[in-house]
Amino acid sequence: MSQEAAAPRAAEDEDLSFRYFPTDYRWSHGMLIGLNSAPWGGAEIGEVARIGLRLRGHEGDDVAWFREWAAEAATVEDAGRRHMQAGRTRTGAQHLMRAANYYHVGERFMQPKTAESDAAYLRGVACFRDAAAVSTSPRIESVEIPYEGTTLPALLVHAAPIPGRSGPVPAMVYFDGLDVTKEIQYLKGVADLAARGVACLIVDGPGNGEAIRFRNLPLIPETERYGTAAYEWLAARPEIDAARIGVMAISLGGYYAPRAASFEKRFACCVAWGAQWDYHETWRRRFERIDRAAATSLSVPWRHLLWVLGVATREEAMRKLEAFRLEGVVQRMECPLLIVHGEGDEQIPMDFAKACLDAAGSRRKELRVFTREEGGYHHCQIDNVSIGVAAMWDWIEEVLQPAS
């Protein structure tokens, strides 16, 4: 057998994903969140490498993680501000977009939150806002969604004009997961969706982003409450076709979006980027492993869960999570459903993806599984975001196309 023929089989036992910190799943996952936004202007590989080099030997020290990311973010932001002041707005905006991402990637592990971490987070929001203000491709608005006596912060990413098309455009409502932000979400290929003529409203819902940090809105199981608020705000926009608004979300958003679409029947489609089924059972298994000091694949420290739920103990959290189940919920869904999952997802088992698909009441429902060979094998395609979002955008573009 030739050496060339033997090579693929020799690699079968190797992890093909990028593990910057081989002994630390969470930190390696965090590095990939920083890196994989590069195709959409959210990272410069050399800048992220500088952070990683300074962090080697400090694995698990989340204060060090925060401070190194914030330091690099501040350096990049300062350069961006100087470019803006000199009239080089495009160059300045590019720097500020990267700085926004670095601030938020760095802050996400901090538990408890501090005045220092909150200030860094707000600097990230400001960097993104100032960069977006001069962006024309796509055009991005910072908006507020009325919600139960308050508002939810959101980004409205406008659809690009498409030759030969006119009139109101389709749109997606896009929610975060357990531990990301609307700014990070934008940098996962949303500009490519807008280029296809589909608008996108990215929302920090309860338990996420600014909503939990600065508006005291903890995570709730009834995602249709804020799903409906987002739908109605978007449907009232004259440039949006109210009959072609879908909903999607990432990671724990694999619970948010299907729950919202199951109760809010006006959503035209639903995308779960990463499956969910029984979040109570997911955390029961995680806490069991934590108690045995066994390796546990978490994207943030486990105390993040308590913080977003607004509780003080694991026992309280588990009681709250009893409502975060899709059994008896997705059977109500009627709109087309796409579930996107990695075959090697270490956070959510494939069985949960199949259970959700089988139970969904949608006549059109699909499970897109990314394999080890093609990439996108890990949680929410963290090892190859580009092919993950391309598959979702293809499906959305098809499902939301105007009736002939």
N, C-alpha and C positions, 0 to 999 in steps of 0.2 A: 504494500500500500504506500502511495506517495506521501511525502510530508505534508503537502497541501491538503490532501484528502483527510489526513488524520487531524489536522488542526481544529476544525469545528468541533469534533467530539472531545478533543482535549480541553476545550473551553466550556464544556457543558457543566462542569462543577464550579465554575467561576461566577461570581456576581458581576454582571456586566454594567451595573449602575455605578455612578461616581460616588464613592465613599471617601470624602475628604478626611473624616475622622473615623477610621475603621472600627474603633471600639465603641463609638457613640452614634446610635441611630438618629437620635433627636438632633444633635448638632450637624450631622451630615445632611439630614433632611432640611434643616434650616439653611445650610450653605446652598443647597439646590434651589430653594425658594429665592435666594439672592441671585444666583447665577442664571436660572432659566428664564428670567425676564429680559435677558440681554437682546433677543431678537426684536423686542418692542421698546427698546430704549431705557430699560429699567436697570441695567447693570453694564459695567465695563469689566471684563474678566480680570484685567490686571488690578483694578481697584479691589475687587473681591478677594483676589489672591493675596494682596497685601494684608487684608484683615485676617485671612486664614493663617498666614505665616505667623502673625503676631499672637494668634490664639493657640497654636500648637503647644502642647504640654499643659494647657489649662482646661482640658476637657471637663465639662460638668460645672465649671465656675460661671454661672449665668450673669453675674455682675461684670466679669471680665468680658463676656460675650457682648453685653449691652454697651459697655464703654468703648470697645474697639470699633464696633459698627457705628456708634454715634460719633466717634472721633473722625472716622473716614467720611461719614455723611457731612459733618461740619466742614471738612476740608473741601469737599466737592461743592457743597452749597456756597461757601465763600467765593470760590472761583466763579460759580454761576452768577452770583450777585454782581461781581465785578464786571462780567461780560454784559449783563443786563444794563448796568449803569453806563457802560461805554457804547450802548446802542447795538450790541451784538446779541439781539434777542433770541435768535434761533439757537446759537451756541449756549447762551445762558439757560434757556429752557431745557436743553438736553442735559445740562449739569443738574438742574434742579429736579428733573424727573428721577435721575439716578439717586440723588440725595434723599428724596422722599422715600424711595424703596429701602435704602440702607437704614434710615431712621426707624422704619416700621419693622424690618426684619430684626433689627437689633433689640427693639423694645419688647417683642412678643414673648420672650422667655421670662421677663421680670415678674416675679411673684414674691411678696406683694408689690403692687405698683408703688412708685415713689414720686415725689415732686420732680425729681430729676428725669425719671422715665416719662412722666406725663408731659414735661416740657419738650423732650425729644420727639414724642409722638406728635405734638402740636406743630413742631417745626416741620415734620414730614408732611402734615396736612397742608401747611402754608406753602411749602416748596411745590407740592403737586398743584395746588390751586394757582400759584403764580406761573408755573410752566403751562398749565392748561389755558390760562387766560390769553396766551399768545399762540396757541395751537390752532391751526386751521384744517389740519388733515390728520385725524378728524377734529371737528369742533366739539369742545367739552364744556359743559356748564355745571357749576356747583349749585345744587338745588336743595330744597327742603320739602319733605313729603308730610302733609298733615296726618297725624296719627294720635287718636285718643287723647286729645287735649294738649299734645305737644307736637314735635316734628321729628322726622328721621332724616339725617344727612344723606345725600345721594349725589351721584354724578350722572348727568344725562349726556351720553355720547351720541352725537347726532349721526344719522345715516349719511353716507356719501351719495351724491346724486349719481344715478345710473343712466347712461344714454338710452333713450327709447322708453324710459319709465317716467311716469308722472303721478301726481296725486299722493295721498297719505301712504306712509311707509310702514312695514312691519317692525316689531320691536320685541325685545326680551327684557323682562325684569330679572335682575341677577343679584342673588343674595350671597353673603359670605359663608364660611364654614364655622368651625368652633373657634378658630384662632387667627384668621386673616382679616384683611381690611379692604374697603372699597378701592383704595389706592393700589394695593398689591393685586387685587383682582383685575383692575384695568390693565395692568402690565402682563397679564396672561392672555394676550392676543385679542383683546376686545377691539383694537383698531382694525384688525383684519375682518371682524364681523361687520363693523361699520362700513368698511370698503365694499362689502357685498350688498349694501343698501339696507341693512338692518340696524335700527337704533338700539341702544342698550341703556337701561336705567340700573346702575349699580348702587345698591342700598346697604348701608350699615343698619341692619335690623336689630331688634332687642338682643342683647348679649354679645354684640359685635362692635368693633371699631369705636367710633365716637359715641355711639348710643350707650354702651356700657361704661365707657371711661368717663364721660363728661355729662351724661344725661340720666344716669341712674336707671337705665332700662335693662333689667336682667333678661336672660333667656327664658322664653316661654314655649310650651309645646304647641300652642294653637297658632301655627304660622300663617293660617289663613287670615288672621286679624290684620297683620301688617301686609300680607300678600294682597288682600283686597284693597287696602289703602294705596299701595303702589300701583295696582292695576288702574284704579279709578283716576288717580292723578295723571297717569300716562295716557289713558284713554281720552282725557279731556283736552289733550294737546292737539291742535288742529292738524299738525303734520303727521300724526300717528293714526294708523288704521286700527280702531278699537277691536275689530274682529280678528286681527292678526297679532295679538300680544301673547307671548309665551312666558314661561317662568323657568329659571334654572338656578342652581346653586352648587357649591363644591364641598366635598368631604362630608362633614355633618350636614351640609346642605342637601345631601342625598336623602335626608329626612325632611328638611324645610320645604324644598320644592314639591315633592310628591304630596306632602300633606296639604300645602297650599292649593295645588291643582285639583286635589280630590274634593275640596270643599268649595273653592271658587271656580265655578263652572265656566266662567267667561275666558279663562286662560285657553289659548288655542293649542298649546303644546307644553310639554314638560321635559326638562333634561336634568337628570341626576348625575352630576360629575363625581362619581364615586358612590357606590351603593350604600344604603343603610337599610336596616330592617327592625332590629330590636336594640336600641341604644342602652337600655338598662342591662341587657345581657352582655353587651360589649364591655361595659364598665365592671360588671360583676367578674368577668374573666380577667380584666386588667388588674383589678384590685387583688384578686387571688394570686396573680403572678407577682405583684409588688410585695405582697405579704410574704411570699416565699423567696424574695430577693432574686427572682428569675428575670431574665431579660424581657423587657416589655417595650414594644414599639409605639412610643408616644411622640406626637409632634410638638408638644409643649409640656411643662411640668404638670403633674396631675392636679396640683392645687388650682391651676387655671380653671378647672371644671367647677370648683366650689365658687370661685369668684364670679364667673359668668352666670351661674344660677342664683347668686345672691344668698348663699348659705355658708355656715361656719364649719360643718362636719361632713365626713363621708356619708354617714347615715342619713343626714338630711338630703344630701345630693342624690343618694340612691332612691329615696322616696320620691323626689321630684322626677327622676328619670323613668319612673314607672309609666308615665304618660307619653314617653318618647318612643312609641312603638307604631309601626305601620300596619300591623295586622288589624283588620277591621276598618282600616282607613282607605288604603289604596284600592280596595274593591269598589269604592265609589268613583274612582277616576274614569273619565270618559275621553279625554283628549289624548292625542298620540304621546307616547312615552318613550324616551331613550335613556337607558342606563349605560354609563361608560365606566368600565372597571378594569383594573390591572390584574392579570392572572396571578401575579405574585404579591398582591397587596398584603402587607404585613399588619395593617391596622384593622381591616374589615374583611372577613372571610368570603370566599366566592359563594358559599352556600347562602349567605344573606342576600347577595345580588340575585341569585336564582329564585329565592323565596319571594322577593319583592316583585320580580318580573312575573312569576306565576300567579301571584295574588292580584295584580293590577287588573282593574276592570276595563282598561283601554282595549279597543279592538285592534289598534295598531300599537304594538309594543315591541321594543328591540333591546337586546343586551349586546353591547359592543365590548368584547373582551380583547385587550391588548396582550400579546404573548411576549415571552422572553426573547424570541428570535427577532421580532419586529421592533421591540422597544415599547415604552409606555407600560412596562410590566409592573411597575410599583404604584404606590398609592397616588391616585389622581394624576397618573402619568408624570410623576415628579422627575423621572429619569428622561422623559422626552415630551415636554409640554407641546411642542410644535405639532406633532402628529395627533395628539389628543384633541387640541382645539380645532385643527383642520377637520377632523371627523365630525365633531359637534357642529361646526359652522356649516359644513356640507348638508348635514341632516336638517338643521334649522332653516337654511335657505330653501331647501326642497319643500319642507312642510308648510312654511309660511309664504310660499309663493302665491301671488294673486290667483283667484279662481279664473279659469279660462272662459 
